[in-house]
């Protein structure tokens, strides 16, 4: 990882949802690593998978929370809550854990 870039950055998308961009693992393989991480440490289960040539979109369920993970060859990997619920507690916990792991 480039030590000058933060491991995770946040931004609001056009829908007002908070996106968590994982700069530490921004490639195609990094997407796989993020899915495995969520499965192992957050008991997430894939409920929808859409893989294309240059992009991926998977939805995972961790407890009662749906987490959507995206890979875009131009943007990298990020996760977001797209179920219309503004509560970000779990995603904030995941962000904090990832930041600690990438130190």
N, C-alpha and C positions, 0 to 999 in steps of 0.2 A: 504494500500500500504506500502511496505517496504521503509522507508524514505531514505535508503542508495542507492536504485536503482533509476535511473532517470525515469521520467514518460514516456519519449519518447527518443529513440536512433535511429540514422541513420546509415545505412551501404549501400555500393554498392554491388549489386548482380553480378553474373557472366555475366549478359548482360549489366552491367554498369548502371542499373537503381537504383535510390535511394529508399531504403526501409525504412519506418518509423515504427519501432517496438514500440508498446505501452505496456511497462512493467507494467503499472499501472492496466491494465485490460487484463491479458494474458490468461484467461480461456474461455470456450465455451460461458458462459453468457456474458463475456466481449465483445465478438464478437457482440452479439445482442445489447449491449449498444452502441458500436461504430456505428453500422448501424443506430440506433435511433438518436444518436447525429448528424450524418451527415445529416439525413433526416430533423431534426428539425432546426439546426443552419446553414446548408449549402445548404438547399433545394435539397438535393441529392435524386435521384430516382433510385431504383434498376432496372437494365436492363438485368441482367443475374445472376442466382443463381445456385450454385452447392454445395450441402450438402452431405458429405460422413460420414462414421462412426467416423473417427478421424480427419477429416479436412473439411474446408469449403473454398469456393472461390466465392465471390460475386463481381459483377461490378456495380458501381453506377455512375450516371451522375449528376454532379453539374455544371450547366450552360453548357459550351461546353467541360468540362473536365471529362474524364473517370477516376474513382478512383477504383482500384481493392483492395479489402480487403480479407486477408487470415487469417484463423485460422488453425494452425497445433498443434496437442497435444504436440509435442516435442519443438516447437519453440515459440508458443504463437500467438498473433495477430499482424498483421502489414498491412500497406497500401502502395501502390505503384502506380505509373503511368506507364502503360504498352503499351501505344498507340504509342510509338516511338517518342513522342515529349519530348524534354529535359526540357522545361519550367516547373519549379516546384513552381511557385508563390503561387498557391492555396494550394498545399500540405504543403508548408512552413507556410502559414497562419494557417492552421489546426494544424500543429505541435505546433506553438506558443500558440494557444488558448488552446490546450490540456494541455500543460505544465502549463499554468496559472491556469486552472481549477483543476489540481491535486496538487497544492501547499497546 
